[in-house]
Amino acid sequence: MFINDRRPRAARPDGTPQTEDDWTMERTVVRRGASIGTNATILGGLEIGERATIGAGSVVTRSVPPGATVAGNPARMIKSREP
């Protein structure tokens, strides 16, 4: 699952519905050869490096360097290798 808005809200502080102008969409980059496990959640504005591995069910809150293996909630590096 990719999250593209870090602060999603349905309404403005005054209670009126938000419009497209109120939302900030963030791009996520997944580099070649990266592997993302089932049910992983990746916040917007991050980069998943080349040949990185994301463990199933992980919540990725920071960019992942090339060749790294991350897992957990929040995801933490558990192994690093050359890309």
Secondary structure as GFF3:
##gff-version 3
##sequence-region A 1 83
A	DSSP	three_ten_helix	20	22	.	.	.	ID=ss1
A	DSSP	beta_strand	29	30	.	.	.	ID=ss2
A	DSSP	beta_strand	35	36	.	.	.	ID=ss3
A	DSSP	beta_strand	41	42	.	.	.	ID=ss4
A	DSSP	beta_strand	47	48	.	.	.	ID=ss5
A	DSSP	beta_strand	53	54	.	.	.	ID=ss6
A	DSSP	beta_strand	59	60	.	.	.	ID=ss7
A	DSSP	beta_strand	68	71	.	.	.	ID=ss8
A	DSSP	beta_strand	76	80	.	.	.	ID=ss9
###
